[in-house]
Every structure is written in structure tokens, then in C-alpha cells.
Amino acid sequence: MKPVKVGLLGLGTVGTGVVRLVEGHQEDLQNGSGSPIVIEKILVQNKSKERDINVSLDKLTEDPWEIVKDPAIDVIVEVMGGVQQTKEYLLEALSLGKQVVTANKDLMALHGPELLEMAKRHGCDVMYEASVAGGIPIIRTLIDGFSSDRITKIMGIVNGTTNYIMTKMSQEAAAYDDVLKEAQQLGYAESDPTSDVEGLDAARKMTILATLGFRTNVDLSDVSTEGISKVTKEDILYAKRLGYEVKLLGIAERQDDLISISVQPTMVKNTHPIASVNGVFNAVYVYGEAVGETMFYGPGAGELPTATSVVADLVAVVKNLNLGVSGKNSTVAYKEKKLKTDDQISSKYFMLLHVADRAGVLAQITQIFAKYEVSLDAVLQQPNPANPAAEIIIITHDASKASVGKVLEAFQELDVIFNVKSVYRVEG
Amino acid sequence: MKPVKVGLLGLGTVGTGVVRLVEGHQEDLQNGSGSPIVIEKILVQNKSKERDINVSLDKLTEDPWEIVKDPAIDVIVEVMGGVQQTKEYLLEALSLGKQVVTANKDLMALHGPELLEMAKRHGCDVMYEASVAGGIPIIRTLIDGFSSDRITKIMGIVNGTTNYIMTKMSQEAAAYDDVLKEAQQLGYAESDPTSDVEGLDAARKMTILATLGFRTNVDLSDVSTEGISKVTKEDILYAKRLGYEVKLLGIAERQDDLISISVQPTMVKNTHPIASVNGVFNAVYVYGEAVGETMFYGPGAGELPTATSVVADLVAVVKNLNLGVSGKNSTVAYKEKKLKTDDQISSKYFMLLHVADRAGVLAQITQIFAKYEVSLDAVLQQPNPANPAAEIIIITHDASKASVGKVLEAFQELDVIFNVKSVYRVEG
């Protein structure tokens, strides 16, 4: 059978993994896809750079268009990253009838619908399994595995850096800044960690997962996003004492046809399967009306895990090409998007308040909760020896985000409350 | 678009779930598959039986051939169970060019290759996601998600009944017989529980998983199988003290091209993700050379969870039918099967021995381990107040099954050993 020719955009960590897998697993790939797969050309920034991997120099090019416009190339595998420029390459490739595999979460979160639309118009596939949760095949699970079900909740630990930080803070009672520094030294966090620690990376991945899970086009701006940089070791200690772990969770929910998507540090009951996902591992918990609770666990990043997903997509794309059904398998986000308002978004909350240590304070506080119809699951008041203020911990029953916002606003008017030390969403 | 017509064989628990999902999720199914899906006829044992579900009486038939031979029916969904007779229906359906979806693990474990061969000859699909681990889409994960990787280990909690029993015994320090009785009362165990508790059900599922994971046709007789009926609450207590849980695990391993498959009660280190899978839940842990550690968790049985997998297969089958690629997606078990000998199967072991409580006993025992080149990780000797015998607990390093067999044989000759109380494989 005629080999299928691949143009690889990028030869960094993941690109190197892709070359290794395509060369090392040729027999399996051929069996799965129906034809030999050959990496024909590779885009690099600098042809003369020393590399860990042995690739013939005449495959390398520094000109992306040389690959994108090469009529001999059937499939573009994009592992270079970047958004604007990369989008142009891929749109051009699709318009020329080439198949596309990408690991680019930023691109798919921001311009996924545009790329998929272009692919459809030209009868091409765009696959992007590696864009979320590295080696976990969660995208095909949402598309194929649960095609028969109505997914009502997706909760993801989809950022390894922040999960490493949360795990270390929990296991070693360590402070955020110290663990972040350590993560940077180990290469788990970037020197500018903003995108990870402020939840932006997770928000992009949740945009992709929610779009697939709810069959509607979610925008990145629909995701209410809060990072972990304000999580203290004291918060984690309180959480643990109450039987919770603090995790940066992406949460996408659907009720009837209303959806909401958020990313925030969340207290998760330690009996929930996602609470024990530790270190740089990722996991996606999916709740379907029919199937109930499921969870998918694995490595969220790394050369070979991510390459596994890229090359699995490559096999699928080549199979479709050989069967003549490219562009005919793509799911459509066919439902109208209806976002929940803050009145409709509901969850439990944890609050830690520093309050005046005198009679009647708790009564004033609970009155405010009552006024906004937020009912309480647990209230714990304790003196704080280090502080003239007393500490009050409150866990609410399910309450709307709007009501909780009003409660917090009212607290600002209350002079017996010195400080709302922390507020967390609670799950499990 | 012309609706695709389905003949449903069986209207028990899962069949009822299939009807509910097909009727309730029509819009999603149509979007995923490309056409409306209609359940045209249903095989039942007794047409006049009262049912939980509202189905029009003229769809029901008591004659399987009326469905199998009906030229109007495009797809057979088999959820009736049974092996010999059922195989005949499905072979006939395939020979008539009908697509097949089945939830039947016994059938697929025993006659999978024959059915797949027949399907290939007639350009038909056979899909069987629901045959292993109910609602967890593990079969498509092995076929598509990891098509690019070499899987070297699959460990599964694939039988909910035994996992319920092991969990209860562990959490409540309860005896096997008591928990089994309770499981029977709750409907989690059959009145004749042999197939579950002796590991036969798990062995069938591991046959299917190993065939897919290793791309070679595994026979049920290749699976070395031991059940949980001899696990005592004392064993579990010891395990917990050492940081392990006891689980009935199916373990399929590959090293180079040599494979081994077994089902046995196994001590799993409590930090391993599969150790915390509790109750009737199932989980499949997959290790791939490139991807590393992954795990897939969810409900292993039940009306709607299992129906989710059946109907996801139905969507896939109908999609292929509409694209004209039925029978062209099937993976082939193309590798020659090479089973490991007992010399080549290696793992850690736990042993609990009752021995004479006098000097020199440990030396005699460790000499035997040394003779057969089994090295020890941990040895713990303790007096047993309830017994004239002392107890010795041994955990070995990795050792071959053959060597451990020889050690156990040699122990029978040793009069200072009263009793080899228990032996467990150790993982994690």
C-alpha cells in the first residue's frame, strides 16, 4: 500500500516523541491505519541545531509553507504551538485538502470552530486528542464512548503544574511560594507561571471539553476562571481537617440545556475519586445521566505520553483517509449555547471568616445567610490564640453563586467581620 | 435520512436500558450516527409478561429467527446472553450482512475470533464495548486511544461482585461468608456465585482485554485463574497492616513478545490508583511503553451504564453503515501468540507461614528461598498468642512463578513449617 506522508510542524519535546513513536511502532501503526506512515518533512526553527534524535537533515526545513503547500504531503501534524500564525498554516493546509492533527489547546480553545468549519468544507479531519490531558484519550471518550449518553458534569484536573503544587502543599504542609519555586527548579512550572497558576491553561482545556461534552460551542470567555495563587497552607490544613483536599478543578455542568463552566481551587471530599489524583497526573471525571460516575486518569504532559495521543490521532486520520471518509466523522456542536446566570449556578461553599470575639456575632452572621436564603451545612467557631479575632468556618448547602455573592457583599458592611479569609467551592 | 432498523435480542435489564436510551436520546444518536435509529423488533421469552417499560406489543416476538432473518433489519443488538445458541443467531445475522452489537462477554471470550472472522468475510461490524467493564469505554480505548502505543500491562478490577466483597471485608473486617451472603441479599451476587467468586467471569473479560491490548488471539484457557473464596479476613488485616489492599485482579502482561494472563486475589500497594477502587465499581489500569500509567474507572454493570456502552456501539455501527465502511474498521489480532512459561512469569509474593516456634527455623526457611534464588524484600516473625505456632510473613522481590512453586514444594518437606497459610501475588 502507498505510504501516507506526514509533514510535522515542530520538533520540540512532543515532536521528538512523535518521530520516535512513528518510527518505533511502524507495524502497529500500519495495522491500525491500513498503510505505512512516513514523516516526510519537519519544520524546525534552526536546521543546524544539535538534537537528541537522529533525523536526516534533508527532511528539515525552516519554512512552514514548504510543508503546508507541498502537494505530496497528506497530513499535517502540528506540535509547534502558537496561535495566530499557526492557525494560518492549518487553515491553508485544510483548504488544500490536507488532514490535520494538532496538540494545540490554545489554538483549539480559541479557534476550534473555525478550523473544524474549514475542515468540513474541504472534507478533511481535524483531530486534537493531545490538546487536553496529554496521554488520556478523553476527547475520543467524549465523542465516541459517550455518544449515547447525556453528560451532565465534567470535572477535570487538567493542569499538571497546579496539581503538583496543590499535592505538595497538602502532603508537606508547605507554602505556595516555596512549592512554586521548587516546581520551577524541577521544570514542572515555567519561569513565568501565570498561565498555569492563574487557571488560564485549565480554562482553555475546559473550553474544549465542555464543547465536546455538551455539543455546543463554548468560548474561552464563558469560563469563569480563578487560579491557585491565593491558596494558603492554612486553607489546606482546614480542608484536610474537615475531610477535603484542595484541587484546581475545571468544572463544566449542564442542567436541562443550561450550562456553566468554571475553573477554581475547589475543596473536594477525600472520598471522591478525583481527590486522590496527585502530583503532575491529570484526571477527568465525567458524569453521564445514564452511565453515572466515570473517571479517566493518566499523564497530562511529557514527550511520549502526549505523542501517544498525537500518533493515535494520526492513525485515525490515516484510516479515514484510506477508507475515503475524511471529514465525515466530525461531530457537530449542534446545540444552541445557553449559559447559566449566577442565579442558576449552584454549589456548596466553604468560608473562613475572622470575626470579633464577642457575643452575638454568630447570630448576626447567620442572619445574613438566612436573608439571602443560603442554608448552612456546618458551622465551626473557634478562638484563635494567635489573633484577637475568632475564626468561623462555614460550609453551606447548595446555594446559588448570586446569593453567595450577596452574602459576601453584606459581610463587608458588618463591622464584626474583620476579614473574609477565604471562600472555596466545595465538591463531593 | 432513512432510519436504521434494529433488532434487539433480549429485553432484560440491559435490553430495557437500550430501549430507554434509544428512545430518550434520539437527537444525540442521530447527530452522532447520521440517521434516525429505530428499534424494529424485540426478542422476548414471553410476550405477555408485565414489563417496566412501555413497548408496543407488535414489536415483540418469541422467535429469534424472525428477527435474525428479517431483511428489513440492519443491525442486531444482542443482550440476551448465552453462548451456543446465541452464536448461531449472530453468525447467521452476519452471513446475511447485518451489523452486530453484543454485550456478551462469554460469547466474545469463547468465540470472538470466529464471529469477527465471519463479520470480516461479509463486510460487517461486530462491536462489544459492553462485554467488559459495563459503562467504561475500555475497548475503544485499547483499539483507538492507544493504537500508537505498545501496551505492556493491563490490570483490571473487572468483576463488581468480588470487588464489593473484597471492599466490605476490608472496610468492616468481615468474614467472606458473611459478606457473600449480604451481597446475595442485595442482589450484587447470584445465588450460585461460582462464576464471579472463582474468577471465571473476570477471566473471560481478561481474555477480551488481552486480545485487544496485545493484538493476538488469547484463549480463555490461557488465563491462569484463582478466585477469592479462600481469602480470609486475617489475610486482609495483614495486608492492610503492611500497606496493601487485597483485590481480585486480572493481570495481563507483555514483555517483548511474550505474554501472560492471570486472575487472582492480589495484594495491591495502597498508593496504587487501583487500590482505592471500591464497591461494585470497575477499573482498568493500562500501562503503555510510551503513555505510562493510565486508569479508567466507572460502573461495571447495571441497566443504564451497560446500555450506554451498547448504544455507543450502536451509534458507531450505524455511522459506519452510513459511511459505507462497515467491517473495515475492525482490528486484527495479527501477532502470533507466545505465552510465557512459569519460568518467565515474574512478580512479588506475600506468604504467611505457621511455623514451629523455636531457634533456627527462620534460617531453614530462608535457605530454601536462597536455594531457588528467590530474594526477600521483607521478613516479619511474630509469636501468635492464640497458637503454639509462630507466624512468619515474607514478602519477596520479583521472583518467577516456577521458583516460587519450588519453594512451596520444598516447604512441604520441612517439618518446622506446619502450614503455608496463604500466598498472594503482590503489585504496586
Interface residues (C-beta under 8 A of the other chain):
Chain A: G17 R20 L21 H25 D28 L29 N31 G32 S33 E129 G135 I136 P137 R140 T141 D144 G145 F146 S147 S148 D149 R150 R215 P273 S276 F281 G288 E289 A290 V291 G292 E293 T294 M295 F296 Y297 G298 P299 G302 L304 P305 A307 T308 S309 V310 V311 A312 L314 V315 A316 K319 L323 G324 V325 K328 N329 T331 V332 Y334
Chain B: G17 R20 L21 H25 D28 L29 N31 G32 S33 E129 G135 I136 P137 R140 T141 D144 G145 F146 S147 S148 D149 R150 R215 P273 S276 F281 G288 E289 A290 V291 G292 E293 T294 M295 F296 Y297 G298 P299 G302 L304 P305 A307 T308 S309 V310 V311 A312 L314 V315 A316 K319 L323 G324 V325 K328 N329 T331 V332 Y334
